[in-house]
């Protein structure tokens, strides 16, 4: 296991999250941990506050005005219909990870040798699917933009490698890094296992797939074990998080295009929590989770999903149904109802629930049911990505029992 892979595992495990490169193969483990405490990661870091440094030299990169509200966008769909995505010849199971902002392109994978974490990658253009190969293991598609440019990663000879798929070919990115996300302009953000500021995760960026990898600063504070970059927005804002040693807490920040930092605070409706994790950014909206006091004293009982509006800096609760990992440019997220926990959260029993217990939610609180297959419960499906207009959702369906490995890619069409 590489240093960076260990970093990703540490941050994911101790933040109650999951390693994105293995999530399609470890659904059971991810589900169990959803209510685990957003525990401690590792400790202390060198100070790296560079408030005046510009992410976009030569460009007028200023942060959005917090007083400006997003322009009126599409209305929330009122109904969704579940359908399948085709698999290539010879593939029995598979998963789709992301859909592009327009809903046209999607990316995923199918196992070649599950025991060795060796898989082929899948690229959909509408209903046409291509089966693609990368060397190594732990092959994974992270994102795809509306130009059909997709971001992938693989571990080759024990080392991280990042790749871009465009015009029918893979191109390897400069450096040994874990690339997390790309935006509509093709700018890519990620993490390396060590940098000049310490041995922990250092944020990095590629201005284009052909550009050299650039080191980015760490957030203000003591981050001696580094951060994990989670996403990049179309304006260049990058979100990241990790364990900040001086605060003895998990924290998250947005690095703005002008080089300034915006903390994603754990205060919701006047109540301040701790242990902040972030998972995705789109259109100035960020999703994650915090640990709020709930008075029970039970470990992990106050873990709450959060939606941050970077324009206002405000956070709102998304409930306690597990970490939200999906957000689109309208701030729409996907909400799941959590099954029943056994003693100390060690066992869990999926219980029959109404077909409408998986929801597409707007920041205003409006919601639309995301249906499960006929005869199955919502525990048989998961949503991994939503188009910007909310008309296309993609994810997986379990063919037998929930949390198994017999999953197939699915797509919801909404109107």
VOBA-974857 format. One record per residue (C-alpha): residue in one letter; z, y, x. Coordinates in pm, 1 decimal. Layout:
! VOBA-974857
@residu->A w->Z v->Y u->X
...
! end
This chain:
! VOBA-974857
@residu->X w->0.0 v->0.0 u->0.0
@residu->X w->-92.5 v->340.0 u->139.8
@residu->X w->152.6 v->629.1 u->171.6
@residu->X w->-28.8 v->810.3 u->-107.1
@residu->X w->-23.2 v->505.5 u->-333.5
@residu->X w->351.8 v->480.0 u->-271.6
@residu->X w->387.5 v->850.0 u->-355.2
@residu->X w->198.2 v->802.6 u->-681.7
@residu->X w->408.4 v->500.4 u->-768.5
@residu->X w->735.0 v->678.8 u->-687.6
@residu->X w->651.4 v->987.0 u->-889.4
@residu->X w->511.8 v->788.5 u->-1179.9
@residu->X w->794.9 v->537.0 u->-1197.0
@residu->X w->1075.0 v->788.7 u->-1167.6
@residu->X w->916.8 v->1036.5 u->-1405.6
@residu->X w->879.8 v->782.0 u->-1684.4
@residu->X w->503.2 v->802.1 u->-1644.6
@residu->X w->250.0 v->555.1 u->-1510.3
@residu->X w->4.1 v->535.5 u->-1224.6
@residu->X w->-326.1 v->637.3 u->-1377.9
@residu->X w->-521.0 v->404.8 u->-1152.8
@residu->X w->-349.6 v->102.4 u->-1307.1
@residu->X w->-278.9 v->214.6 u->-1662.9
@residu->X w->-550.0 v->3.1 u->-1823.0
@residu->X w->-395.7 v->-310.5 u->-1672.1
@residu->X w->-28.2 v->-223.3 u->-1723.4
@residu->X w->-2.1 v->-108.6 u->-2082.9
@residu->X w->306.9 v->-317.1 u->-2148.5
@residu->X w->491.6 v->-174.5 u->-1851.6
@residu->X w->389.8 v->182.2 u->-1940.2
@residu->X w->507.8 v->142.7 u->-2298.1
@residu->X w->845.9 v->9.0 u->-2190.7
@residu->X w->904.8 v->304.6 u->-1964.2
@residu->X w->821.9 v->573.1 u->-2213.1
@residu->X w->1186.5 v->623.2 u->-2294.8
@residu->X w->1320.4 v->557.4 u->-1950.6
@residu->X w->1499.2 v->856.3 u->-1803.7
@residu->X w->1280.2 v->1102.0 u->-1620.7
@residu->X w->1485.5 v->996.3 u->-1323.8
@residu->X w->1521.7 v->1108.5 u->-970.8
@residu->X w->1235.7 v->1092.2 u->-725.9
@residu->X w->1283.2 v->1172.1 u->-362.5
@residu->X w->1433.3 v->1476.6 u->-217.7
@residu->X w->1384.3 v->1801.0 u->-16.1
@residu->X w->1074.3 v->1988.6 u->108.8
@residu->X w->957.6 v->2280.1 u->319.2
@residu->X w->924.7 v->2617.7 u->149.3
@residu->X w->563.5 v->2701.8 u->68.5
@residu->X w->544.2 v->3011.2 u->-146.7
@residu->X w->212.8 v->3187.8 u->-89.6
@residu->X w->201.1 v->3434.0 u->-378.0
@residu->X w->-80.4 v->3649.6 u->-249.5
@residu->X w->-308.8 v->3375.7 u->-123.5
@residu->X w->-628.8 v->3353.2 u->-330.5
@residu->X w->-771.2 v->3024.4 u->-449.1
@residu->X w->-1109.9 v->3185.6 u->-490.3
@residu->X w->-1178.3 v->3409.1 u->-187.2
@residu->X w->-1446.9 v->3664.8 u->-260.3
@residu->X w->-1412.1 v->3615.8 u->-636.7
@residu->X w->-1207.2 v->3816.5 u->-887.3
@residu->X w->-963.8 v->3532.6 u->-959.6
@residu->X w->-689.7 v->3677.8 u->-1175.1
@residu->X w->-469.5 v->3482.6 u->-1410.8
@residu->X w->-540.4 v->3513.6 u->-1782.7
@residu->X w->-355.6 v->3788.5 u->-1967.2
@residu->X w->-57.0 v->3624.1 u->-2141.5
@residu->X w->-105.8 v->3858.8 u->-2434.8
@residu->X w->-456.1 v->3731.9 u->-2501.3
@residu->X w->-480.1 v->3459.0 u->-2764.3
@residu->X w->-750.1 v->3193.9 u->-2749.5
@residu->X w->-1058.3 v->3271.2 u->-2956.9
@residu->X w->-1106.1 v->3095.8 u->-3286.7
@residu->X w->-1234.4 v->2744.7 u->-3231.0
@residu->X w->-1331.2 v->2450.3 u->-3448.6
@residu->X w->-1106.9 v->2342.0 u->-3732.9
@residu->X w->-906.3 v->2021.3 u->-3709.8
@residu->X w->-1101.8 v->1724.3 u->-3848.9
@residu->X w->-974.9 v->1584.7 u->-4177.4
@residu->X w->-1068.3 v->1219.1 u->-4126.4
@residu->X w->-1156.7 v->976.8 u->-3846.8
@residu->X w->-1341.0 v->644.7 u->-3844.5
@residu->X w->-1286.3 v->377.2 u->-3580.0
@residu->X w->-1584.9 v->215.6 u->-3411.5
@residu->X w->-1657.4 v->22.3 u->-3094.5
@residu->X w->-1823.2 v->116.3 u->-2769.0
@residu->X w->-2066.5 v->-139.3 u->-2626.6
@residu->X w->-1978.4 v->-347.4 u->-2322.7
@residu->X w->-2240.5 v->-453.6 u->-2067.5
@residu->X w->-2372.0 v->-808.3 u->-2059.2
@residu->X w->-2116.0 v->-1047.0 u->-1916.7
@residu->X w->-1814.5 v->-825.9 u->-1990.1
@residu->X w->-1561.1 v->-952.7 u->-2244.0
@residu->X w->-1291.3 v->-690.2 u->-2210.0
@residu->X w->-1286.2 v->-328.0 u->-2099.6
@residu->X w->-1139.1 v->14.6 u->-2151.1
@residu->X w->-1264.1 v->371.6 u->-2178.0
@residu->X w->-1056.5 v->631.5 u->-1992.7
@residu->X w->-1213.5 v->970.3 u->-2067.7
@residu->X w->-1473.3 v->1145.2 u->-2280.4
@residu->X w->-1646.4 v->1465.2 u->-2172.2
@residu->X w->-1573.9 v->1792.9 u->-2360.5
@residu->X w->-1884.7 v->1752.2 u->-2578.2
@residu->X w->-1818.6 v->1390.0 u->-2672.2
@residu->X w->-2147.3 v->1263.1 u->-2525.9
@residu->X w->-2039.3 v->1095.1 u->-2202.4
@residu->X w->-1750.0 v->854.4 u->-2152.2
@residu->X w->-1617.5 v->658.9 u->-1853.9
@residu->X w->-1411.3 v->342.8 u->-1820.0
@residu->X w->-1392.3 v->5.9 u->-1653.0
@residu->X w->-1398.8 v->-371.7 u->-1688.8
@residu->X w->-1220.1 v->-632.0 u->-1476.9
@residu->X w->-1397.9 v->-835.5 u->-1212.8
@residu->X w->-1077.3 v->-993.6 u->-1078.6
@residu->X w->-767.8 v->-867.4 u->-1259.0
@residu->X w->-527.5 v->-1038.5 u->-1017.7
@residu->X w->-677.5 v->-843.0 u->-727.4
@residu->X w->-715.3 v->-521.3 u->-931.7
@residu->X w->-1088.0 v->-538.9 u->-867.6
@residu->X w->-1299.3 v->-388.8 u->-1144.0
@residu->X w->-1642.9 v->-253.1 u->-1216.9
@residu->X w->-1677.1 v->93.9 u->-1362.4
@residu->X w->-1848.4 v->177.9 u->-1690.9
@residu->X w->-2044.4 v->491.0 u->-1778.6
@residu->X w->-2154.1 v->560.5 u->-2136.0
@residu->X w->-2421.2 v->808.0 u->-2242.4
@residu->X w->-2387.6 v->790.9 u->-2618.2
@residu->X w->-2419.7 v->420.4 u->-2698.1
@residu->X w->-2595.0 v->327.9 u->-2372.5
@residu->X w->-2362.2 v->176.8 u->-2110.7
@residu->X w->-2412.5 v->128.0 u->-1735.8
@residu->X w->-2210.2 v->-108.9 u->-1520.1
@residu->X w->-2135.3 v->44.5 u->-1179.7
@residu->X w->-1972.6 v->-86.4 u->-862.9
@residu->X w->-1757.3 v->72.2 u->-595.5
@residu->X w->-1628.7 v->-112.2 u->-289.0
@residu->X w->-1261.7 v->-196.3 u->-246.0
@residu->X w->-1008.0 v->-240.3 u->-526.9
@residu->X w->-822.0 v->-32.6 u->-784.1
@residu->X w->-1150.7 v->129.1 u->-884.0
@residu->X w->-1096.3 v->391.0 u->-1151.0
@residu->X w->-1283.3 v->668.4 u->-1332.5
@residu->X w->-1059.2 v->974.7 u->-1375.1
@residu->X w->-1276.5 v->1220.8 u->-1564.0
@residu->X w->-1627.3 v->1322.8 u->-1668.0
@residu->X w->-1761.2 v->1669.4 u->-1749.2
@residu->X w->-2033.8 v->1782.5 u->-1987.2
@residu->X w->-2296.4 v->1765.6 u->-1710.2
@residu->X w->-2231.1 v->1392.3 u->-1685.8
@residu->X w->-2061.6 v->1426.2 u->-1346.0
@residu->X w->-1777.0 v->1175.0 u->-1319.8
@residu->X w->-1483.1 v->1148.8 u->-1079.6
@residu->X w->-1375.1 v->808.9 u->-947.1
@residu->X w->-1142.1 v->658.4 u->-689.2
@residu->X w->-1094.6 v->330.0 u->-504.7
@residu->X w->-876.4 v->183.9 u->-231.4
@residu->X w->-1091.4 v->61.0 u->57.4
@residu->X w->-929.0 v->-120.7 u->351.0
@residu->X w->-592.7 v->11.7 u->236.8
@residu->X w->-706.3 v->375.0 u->227.7
@residu->X w->-763.6 v->608.1 u->-64.9
@residu->X w->-1118.1 v->720.5 u->-130.9
@residu->X w->-1250.4 v->966.7 u->-389.6
@residu->X w->-1601.8 v->956.6 u->-533.0
@residu->X w->-1830.1 v->1154.3 u->-761.2
@residu->X w->-2091.3 v->984.7 u->-978.6
@residu->X w->-2390.7 v->1206.3 u->-1061.3
@residu->X w->-2762.5 v->1154.4 u->-1109.9
@residu->X w->-2712.3 v->779.2 u->-1103.1
@residu->X w->-2542.3 v->764.8 u->-761.8
@residu->X w->-2193.0 v->768.7 u->-611.3
@residu->X w->-2109.9 v->1024.9 u->-340.8
@residu->X w->-1788.1 v->995.5 u->-141.9
@residu->X w->-1573.6 v->1308.4 u->-119.8
@residu->X w->-1449.8 v->1441.8 u->210.9
@residu->X w->-1109.3 v->1322.4 u->328.4
@residu->X w->-865.4 v->1047.9 u->236.1
@residu->X w->-717.1 v->1165.5 u->-91.6
@residu->X w->-632.8 v->1082.4 u->-449.5
@residu->X w->-863.9 v->1300.1 u->-662.5
@residu->X w->-712.9 v->1357.9 u->-1007.2
@residu->X w->-946.5 v->1576.4 u->-1209.4
@residu->X w->-1264.1 v->1784.9 u->-1214.6
@residu->X w->-1360.9 v->2080.7 u->-1431.1
@residu->X w->-1681.0 v->2195.4 u->-1598.8
@residu->X w->-1795.7 v->2371.9 u->-1279.4
@residu->X w->-1751.9 v->2055.1 u->-1075.9
@residu->X w->-1443.0 v->2179.4 u->-888.1
@residu->X w->-1213.3 v->1887.0 u->-807.2
@residu->X w->-836.5 v->1880.0 u->-749.7
@residu->X w->-620.9 v->1607.0 u->-601.0
@residu->X w->-341.9 v->1506.9 u->-363.8
@residu->X w->-315.0 v->1381.3 u->-6.7
@residu->X w->-17.6 v->1185.4 u->121.1
@residu->X w->81.8 v->1440.2 u->385.6
@residu->X w->-8.0 v->1788.1 u->502.5
@residu->X w->112.5 v->2069.7 u->728.9
@residu->X w->401.1 v->2148.9 u->492.7
@residu->X w->563.8 v->1808.2 u->516.9
@residu->X w->523.0 v->1432.4 u->474.9
@residu->X w->498.7 v->1438.7 u->96.3
@residu->X w->206.1 v->1493.6 u->-137.8
@residu->X w->-0.4 v->1804.3 u->-60.9
@residu->X w->-237.6 v->1951.9 u->-323.1
@residu->X w->-603.7 v->1972.1 u->-225.1
@residu->X w->-930.8 v->2092.5 u->-373.1
@residu->X w->-1305.0 v->2042.6 u->-332.3
@residu->X w->-1513.4 v->2342.9 u->-445.2
@residu->X w->-1811.1 v->2112.5 u->-500.0
@residu->X w->-1857.0 v->1738.8 u->-449.2
@residu->X w->-2031.9 v->1819.9 u->-120.0
@residu->X w->-1770.8 v->2069.0 u->6.2
@residu->X w->-1501.1 v->1992.3 u->261.6
@residu->X w->-1155.2 v->1916.5 u->128.8
@residu->X w->-925.3 v->2223.3 u->130.0
@residu->X w->-547.0 v->2220.8 u->153.0
@residu->X w->-364.7 v->2416.4 u->-118.3
@residu->X w->-11.3 v->2554.7 u->-99.1
@residu->X w->297.5 v->2388.9 u->-239.5
@residu->X w->492.5 v->2563.4 u->-518.5
@residu->X w->782.9 v->2794.5 u->-434.6
@residu->X w->1089.5 v->2594.6 u->-338.4
@residu->X w->1197.0 v->2291.9 u->-140.9
@residu->X w->939.2 v->2015.5 u->-190.9
@residu->X w->983.8 v->1796.1 u->110.7
@residu->X w->845.4 v->1491.0 u->-68.0
@residu->X w->557.3 v->1684.2 u->-210.7
@residu->X w->388.9 v->1705.1 u->-546.9
@residu->X w->133.6 v->1515.2 u->-751.4
@residu->X w->-163.3 v->1713.4 u->-884.7
@residu->X w->-233.5 v->1627.3 u->-1247.7
@residu->X w->-529.4 v->1841.5 u->-1351.8
@residu->X w->-757.3 v->2141.6 u->-1306.6
@residu->X w->-874.4 v->2376.2 u->-1583.5
@residu->X w->-1213.9 v->2542.2 u->-1610.7
@residu->X w->-1076.4 v->2871.4 u->-1472.9
@residu->X w->-945.0 v->2688.5 u->-1164.3
@residu->X w->-579.3 v->2666.5 u->-1270.6
@residu->X w->-422.2 v->2352.7 u->-1122.2
@residu->X w->-109.0 v->2184.4 u->-1260.2
@residu->X w->122.2 v->1973.7 u->-1046.9
@residu->X w->478.2 v->1848.2 u->-1040.6
@residu->X w->740.0 v->1658.5 u->-848.0
@residu->X w->1103.7 v->1663.3 u->-739.3
@residu->X w->1227.4 v->2004.5 u->-620.8
@residu->X w->1521.3 v->1944.5 u->-390.7
@residu->X w->1714.0 v->2272.1 u->-415.7
@residu->X w->1723.5 v->2244.6 u->-795.4
@residu->X w->1784.5 v->1868.5 u->-779.1
@residu->X w->1536.4 v->1832.7 u->-1059.3
@residu->X w->1184.7 v->1732.3 u->-1155.3
@residu->X w->977.6 v->2051.1 u->-1198.1
@residu->X w->617.7 v->2145.7 u->-1273.0
@residu->X w->399.3 v->2445.7 u->-1187.1
@residu->X w->56.6 v->2587.0 u->-1257.3
@residu->X w->-125.6 v->2735.2 u->-956.4
@residu->X w->-334.3 v->3023.8 u->-1089.7
@residu->X w->-676.9 v->3126.7 u->-953.3
@residu->X w->-524.0 v->3439.6 u->-795.0
@residu->X w->-272.9 v->3226.8 u->-600.2
@residu->X w->25.9 v->3308.8 u->-820.9
@residu->X w->257.2 v->3042.9 u->-960.2
@residu->X w->361.3 v->2987.8 u->-1320.2
@residu->X w->653.9 v->2754.7 u->-1378.6
@residu->X w->630.2 v->2523.8 u->-1678.0
@residu->X w->980.7 v->2580.6 u->-1804.4
@residu->X w->1178.5 v->2319.6 u->-2002.2
@residu->X w->1298.4 v->2563.2 u->-2271.2
@residu->X w->1202.2 v->2483.3 u->-2630.7
@residu->X w->1330.0 v->2689.4 u->-2926.2
@residu->X w->1606.9 v->2832.5 u->-2710.3
@residu->X w->1724.4 v->2493.4 u->-2582.1
@residu->X w->1682.0 v->2433.8 u->-2208.8
@residu->X w->1625.5 v->2085.1 u->-2076.4
@residu->X w->1544.8 v->1940.7 u->-1736.6
@residu->X w->1323.7 v->1683.2 u->-1561.6
@residu->X w->982.4 v->1832.7 u->-1636.7
@residu->X w->667.9 v->1621.6 u->-1603.4
@residu->X w->307.9 v->1728.3 u->-1669.9
@residu->X w->10.1 v->1505.7 u->-1743.4
@residu->X w->-297.4 v->1710.1 u->-1835.2
@residu->X w->-442.8 v->2061.1 u->-1874.8
@residu->X w->-733.8 v->2187.3 u->-2082.9
@residu->X w->-825.2 v->2534.4 u->-2208.6
@residu->X w->-493.3 v->2689.6 u->-2107.4
@residu->X w->-288.9 v->2413.7 u->-2275.6
@residu->X w->-70.7 v->2170.5 u->-2080.0
@residu->X w->99.7 v->1854.0 u->-2205.5
@residu->X w->400.6 v->1683.3 u->-2053.4
@residu->X w->759.0 v->1596.7 u->-2126.9
@residu->X w->1113.6 v->1721.5 u->-2066.9
@residu->X w->1460.5 v->1576.8 u->-2106.1
@residu->X w->1650.7 v->1776.3 u->-2368.6
@residu->X w->2022.4 v->1739.2 u->-2443.9
@residu->X w->2066.9 v->1549.9 u->-2770.7
@residu->X w->2440.3 v->1488.0 u->-2770.7
@residu->X w->2416.3 v->1108.2 u->-2766.2
@residu->X w->2476.8 v->1060.3 u->-2396.4
@residu->X w->2229.3 v->771.0 u->-2396.2
@residu->X w->1999.4 v->749.5 u->-2099.9
@residu->X w->1653.6 v->883.7 u->-2180.1
@residu->X w->1736.8 v->951.5 u->-2544.2
@residu->X w->1635.6 v->1317.5 u->-2519.3
@residu->X w->1290.9 v->1271.4 u->-2363.0
@residu->X w->1060.8 v->1499.5 u->-2559.6
@residu->X w->686.6 v->1558.3 u->-2546.6
@residu->X w->590.2 v->1920.4 u->-2479.1
@residu->X w->285.0 v->2141.3 u->-2526.3
@residu->X w->277.1 v->2455.3 u->-2309.7
@residu->X w->54.9 v->2755.0 u->-2384.2
@residu->X w->-14.8 v->2912.6 u->-2044.9
@residu->X w->-128.6 v->3236.8 u->-2209.4
@residu->X w->214.9 v->3296.7 u->-2358.2
@residu->X w->426.8 v->3077.7 u->-2132.0
@residu->X w->589.2 v->2922.7 u->-2438.5
@residu->X w->657.3 v->2553.7 u->-2491.2
@residu->X w->675.6 v->2363.0 u->-2817.8
@residu->X w->806.8 v->2017.0 u->-2894.4
@residu->X w->571.8 v->1728.6 u->-2967.4
@residu->X w->853.8 v->1493.1 u->-3063.2
@residu->X w->999.3 v->1187.5 u->-2895.3
@residu->X w->719.5 v->937.2 u->-2933.2
@residu->X w->646.9 v->891.0 u->-2563.2
@residu->X w->476.6 v->1115.4 u->-2307.0
@residu->X w->169.2 v->1292.3 u->-2444.9
@residu->X w->-118.4 v->1250.5 u->-2200.8
@residu->X w->-404.3 v->1385.9 u->-2413.4
@residu->X w->-494.2 v->1750.5 u->-2481.3
@residu->X w->-821.2 v->1930.4 u->-2554.8
@residu->X w->-932.3 v->2294.1 u->-2534.8
@residu->X w->-784.0 v->2368.1 u->-2878.6
@residu->X w->-441.0 v->2239.2 u->-2776.3
@residu->X w->-483.3 v->1932.3 u->-2996.6
@residu->X w->-282.5 v->1631.6 u->-2884.6
@residu->X w->-229.3 v->1273.4 u->-2997.2
@residu->X w->107.7 v->1165.8 u->-3134.7
@residu->X w->232.1 v->808.6 u->-3164.0
@residu->X w->527.5 v->668.0 u->-3353.8
@residu->X w->749.0 v->463.8 u->-3123.3
@residu->X w->847.3 v->100.8 u->-3202.2
@residu->X w->1206.0 v->-21.8 u->-3226.1
@residu->X w->1406.5 v->-65.7 u->-2904.6
@residu->X w->1640.9 v->-352.1 u->-2834.6
@residu->X w->1972.8 v->-336.3 u->-2644.6
@residu->X w->1959.6 v->-74.1 u->-2368.8
@residu->X w->1587.5 v->-41.4 u->-2423.7
@residu->X w->1526.4 v->-374.9 u->-2250.4
@residu->X w->1349.9 v->-538.2 u->-2542.8
@residu->X w->1126.7 v->-396.4 u->-2805.6
@residu->X w->980.3 v->-526.3 u->-3128.3
@residu->X w->663.7 v->-369.2 u->-3266.6
@residu->X w->716.5 v->-316.5 u->-3636.2
@residu->X w->453.1 v->-280.9 u->-3909.8
@residu->X w->380.6 v->86.1 u->-3968.7
@residu->X w->143.6 v->277.7 u->-4195.6
@residu->X w->-213.6 v->319.5 u->-4078.8
@residu->X w->-153.4 v->691.2 u->-4043.8
@residu->X w->122.9 v->673.6 u->-3782.6
@residu->X w->-115.6 v->769.0 u->-3502.2
@residu->X w->-205.8 v->1136.1 u->-3538.5
@residu->X w->-430.5 v->1407.7 u->-3399.2
@residu->X w->-205.8 v->1716.7 u->-3396.8
@residu->X w->-280.1 v->2089.1 u->-3372.4
@residu->X w->-37.8 v->2344.7 u->-3221.0
@residu->X w->12.4 v->2481.5 u->-3573.7
@residu->X w->143.8 v->2144.1 u->-3688.7
@residu->X w->-162.7 v->2030.3 u->-3882.8
@residu->X w->-243.2 v->1663.4 u->-3837.7
@residu->X w->-512.7 v->1406.8 u->-3905.9
@residu->X w->-457.5 v->1031.1 u->-3916.2
@residu->X w->-620.5 v->825.7 u->-3641.2
@residu->X w->-668.8 v->483.8 u->-3804.2
@residu->X w->-600.3 v->142.8 u->-3658.7
@residu->X w->-835.6 v->-150.8 u->-3723.7
@residu->X w->-810.5 v->-315.2 u->-4064.4
@residu->X w->-528.8 v->-567.9 u->-4066.3
@residu->X w->-371.6 v->-432.0 u->-3747.8
@residu->X w->-98.8 v->-177.9 u->-3678.8
@residu->X w->-132.2 v->142.5 u->-3473.3
@residu->X w->26.4 v->-50.2 u->-3184.6
@residu->X w->-308.1 v->-222.9 u->-3139.0
@residu->X w->-487.6 v->100.3 u->-3041.3
@residu->X w->-436.8 v->381.6 u->-2793.1
@residu->X w->-615.2 v->714.8 u->-2757.0
@residu->X w->-688.3 v->828.8 u->-2401.5
@residu->X w->-914.0 v->1132.9 u->-2447.5
@residu->X w->-1036.0 v->1381.3 u->-2711.0
@residu->X w->-1350.0 v->1597.4 u->-2708.9
@residu->X w->-1305.7 v->1974.5 u->-2730.7
@residu->X w->-1412.4 v->1988.0 u->-3095.8
@residu->X w->-1197.4 v->1687.4 u->-3187.7
@residu->X w->-1497.0 v->1501.7 u->-3329.0
@residu->X w->-1481.1 v->1220.2 u->-3072.5
@residu->X w->-1173.2 v->1029.0 u->-2954.7
@residu->X w->-1184.5 v->734.7 u->-2714.1
@residu->X w->-936.6 v->467.7 u->-2613.9
@residu->X w->-875.0 v->96.6 u->-2640.9
@residu->X w->-807.5 v->-168.9 u->-2901.1
@residu->X w->-603.3 v->-485.2 u->-2850.0
@residu->X w->-780.0 v->-784.8 u->-3000.0
@residu->X w->-463.5 v->-989.9 u->-3047.2
@residu->X w->-102.5 v->-886.9 u->-2993.5
@residu->X w->-14.2 v->-530.6 u->-2893.4
@residu->X w->22.0 v->-460.9 u->-2520.8
@residu->X w->-193.5 v->-756.0 u->-2414.2
@residu->X w->-486.5 v->-751.4 u->-2172.2
@residu->X w->-753.1 v->-851.4 u->-2423.0
@residu->X w->-857.8 v->-493.3 u->-2488.2
@residu->X w->-1196.5 v->-343.7 u->-2568.8
@residu->X w->-1317.4 v->18.7 u->-2559.1
@residu->X w->-1328.7 v->204.0 u->-2889.3
@residu->X w->-1441.4 v->541.7 u->-3019.4
@residu->X w->-1331.6 v->735.5 u->-3324.7
@residu->X w->-1581.1 v->965.7 u->-3496.8
@residu->X w->-1405.6 v->1245.0 u->-3685.4
@residu->X w->-1527.2 v->1503.4 u->-3933.0
! end
